[in-house]
Amino acid sequence: MNCFFDIFRCVSKRRSASLTNLIDLPQLVLEQILENLDFHSILILRKVCHDLRDFIDYIKPSSHLECISIKVESKSIYLDLLFPSGFKSFNGSQFLDIEFHENENGCLSKCKTRRLEKKFLIGQDFVKTAMNYLKVLMKHQKSTLEFFRLEIDYYPNLPREFDRNLEPIAEEVLEGFREILESRRSQIQVEDFQMTVIRQDQVAQILPFVDSKVLQNIEIRGERDNPVASFEIDKLETHAKELKIWMFDVLTPLEKFSRFQKVEVLIQNVTVESILELKEVMFLFCFE
């Protein structure tokens, strides 16, 4: 795709009066060009000039993103993106890894496909820079995500010690991503949803904006070195088939799990009556 930018470098600088600016091409031609670009190239093109940015934001070409993984640390945010294979992949790769790091002078951004690109963004906050990228990415996400994961890593180092500096960063990321999803015209469609957190309220900021009719699997992980926190299933409004909640003490009557086909949870206290009620419900479910 690099040849594309070699051909149309005249967008920002005319080489000859006889050449036509890219933005002056008919809309159908521009749409066809965008359709044949990978999404990272579209984002680069979006930065060329205001007219191209406005045009891309207006037609919103699909990012075709299949999987997204977000990892948050106190001084870094990592994005692992997976796109379909084919002619629109990044230099022959389906994967796009982007990192945003806190730097004493601003933000260090790293983008890796088959080669590593680094940018120092002087005076820029690494969280805001990452959230701006995610905002554009989610704005252009039209297809169903096969996989979504958001990990708040409170124990990034060995020996594993709780990172108290992460809490304000985690809240800023969760609030920012909630606002991004809330601004969409429709709920984000995800089949497999995963989060690693230390509190249920962190899940509650994101999960309500996921289309429950599409969602198949939910996996919520706590931190193994964090004291086991409680989790209430009643607060999850979803039609998902499978539910996994690890490193949390689930405070929910067993019969509430009957709406799921497969469940993996930790329950520290359970009564015989609850087991018998669940058995009866599951027996009836098998013959429906």
N, C-alpha and C positions, 0 to 999 in steps of 0.2 A: 504493500500500500504506500510505501514511501515515494514511489514514482508519481503518485497523485499530487503530492505537495510540490514536487519538482515542476510539474506541468503548470500548476495553478498558483505558483508563487507570485504571480502578477496581481493577485487579489489586493495585497497591501502596497505593491509598488509596480506601477506601469513600466513595462520595458519598451513598449512601442504603442503608438497611437492606434495601430491597426488591431491590437489585441483587445479581447473583450474580458472585462472583469467577470469573475465567477458569479458574483451576485447579480449580474445583469442577464444571466441566462434565464430562459423560461422556467417557471416553477416546476413543471413536469420533469424537465431535464435535471434540475437541482435535486428533486426528490429521488430520481433514479440514481444519481451519483451517491447520495446519502445511503440509499438502500444497499449499495455495493461496498460500503465501508464498514470496518469493524468499529465498535462503539468508542474505543479509545481514540481512534483517528477522528471521529466525529467531535469528541470533546476538544481535541487539538484545533480542529477547524473552527469550532465555536469561539475560540479565543482570538481569531484572526482580526475580526472587526465587529463593530456593533450590529451592522446590517445582517451579517451571517449569524451572529448570536440570536438576534431577534427572529430570523427565519427558522432556525433550528428549534428554538423554544416554541415557535408557533405551530410547526407541524409535528413536533415531538416524535422523531423516529425511534422505533423500539430499540432498547438496549440488547434484547434477546438474551438477557442474563438468565442462566439456569440455576446457579448456586452462589450463595454469598455467605462468607464467614467473617465476622467482625470480632476482633480481640482488643480489649481495652486495658491498658496499664496506666500507671500514674504519669508516665512521661512519653507514652507511645500509643498509637492506634494502628492496628494492622487490618488490611482488607485483603481477603483472598477471594477472587472472582473467577467463576467458571462460565465460559461461553460455549456455544455449539462449535463443533469442529467444522472445517470447510474453508472455502476461499475467503471468508471474512474473519478468520482467526488472526491473532497477533503474531506476525512473522512466523507462522506455522505452529503457534502454540495456542491451546485453548485457554490457558491460565493467564491471569493478570494479577500480580501481587503488588499492592501499594502500601507504603508505610508512611506514617506521619510522626515525626519525632520532635520533642521539645528541644530547642537550641537556644543558646544564650543570646543570640541575636534575632531569634524568630523561630521559624519552622524549617526542618529538613525533610524534604519529601523524596521518597525513593519509589521508583516504578520499575518493575521487573517483568519482562516477558522472556525473551531469549537473551536479552542484554539488560544491564542495569543503567537506569537514568536517574541522576540526582539533581535536585534543585534546592537552593537555599532561598527561602522566602523571608526576606528581612522584615522584621516588624510584625510578622503574622503569627497568630496563635495556632498551635498545632491542632487543638480540638475544633476550633471554628473552621480551619482549613479542611479537616476531615469531614465535618458535617456539611460543608458546602458541596463537597464532592458527592457525598451520599444523597444530598438533596437533588442534585441533577440526575444521579443514577436512578433514584426511585421515581422521579418525575417521568422518566422514559421507560420504566418497567411496565410492559403491557401483558406479557405472557406469565404463565404460572411458574413460580420458583419451585424447583424440585426440593431444594434444601435451603434453610435459613438458620444460621447460628450466630448468637451474640454471647460472647464470653467476657464477663467482668472478672479479670484475674487479680484477686486480692493476695495471692501467694505466688508471685512471679519468680522468686529466687530461692536458692538452697543455701543454708537451711531455710525451710519454709517459714517465713515470718509474715504476719499480717501487715499489709501495706496501708497504713492509715492515711497516707497522702492520696490514695485512690478515690476515697469517698466523694469529694467534690467533683472530681473528673467524671466519675461514674454517673453522678446525678446530672451533670451537664450533658453528657452523651445521651442518657436515657430521655431526658426532657427534650433535647434537640431532635432525637429520632422520633419521639412521639409526635412532635409538631410536624415533622416531615410527613409522616403517615397520615396525620389528621388533615393535612392540606390537600391530599389526593382526592380526586373525585370519587374513587371507589376504594374499597379495602384491598390490601395487597393479598394476592393469592399465593399460598404456600402449601405444599404437601407435607413436608417434614420440618417441624419447628423445634429448635433447641435453644435453651438459654442456660448459662452457668452464672448463678447469682448467690447471694447470701440471705435474701429476704423475698417474700412473696410479693410485696408491693412493687418490686422492681419488674417482675413478670407482668403485673397488672398495667404497667405503663405502655407495654408493647402489644401483648396478645389480643386485646380487644379490637385492634385495627387489622387483624388477620381474618380473612374470609373463612368463617367456621364451616361453610358448606364444602370447601375445597380441602381443608385441613384433614390429614389422615393420621399423622403421628405427632405427639407432643412429648418432649423429653426435657425435664427440668432437673438440673444438677446443682446441688449445693457444694460447698467446699469441704473436703474431707478433714481439713485441719481446723475448721470452724465449728464451734459448738452446735450441735444439731438444732436447727430452728424448726418451727412448726409450719405446716402447709395445709390449707383447707381446700378440698376438691370442690366444694359447693360454689366457690367463687369463680370456677372455670366454666364459662359458657361456650361449649364447643360440641361439634358432632364428630370429633376425631374418633378413630377406631382403636388406636393404641395410646396408652399413657404410661410414661415412665417418670418416676420422681425419686431421685437418689439423693442421699445425704440430707433428707428432711424427714421429720416425724409428721406423718400425715394424720391430721385430726379430723377424720371423716368416718361416719358409719360405713361399714362394709357394703351395705346394700346400694350405696350411692355409686359404686363402681360398676353396677350391672349394665350401664349404658355403653361401656367400652368392651371391645372384643378381647383385648389383651391388656393386662395391667401389671406393672412392676413398681411396688412402693414399699416403704418402711413404715410399719405400724408397731409401736412399742407396746400398746395395750389393746387387747381385743377380748370380747366376751364370747361365750359359747352361743348365746342367743344370736349374736351378729353373724357368726359363721353359719348357723342353721338357716337364717334368713337369706344370706347370700347364696347358699346351696340351693334353696328353693327357687330363688329368682333365676339362677343360672340354669336350673333344670327346665324351667318353663321356657327360657330363651332358646334352648337347644331344640325345642319342638315347635317353635314359631315358624 
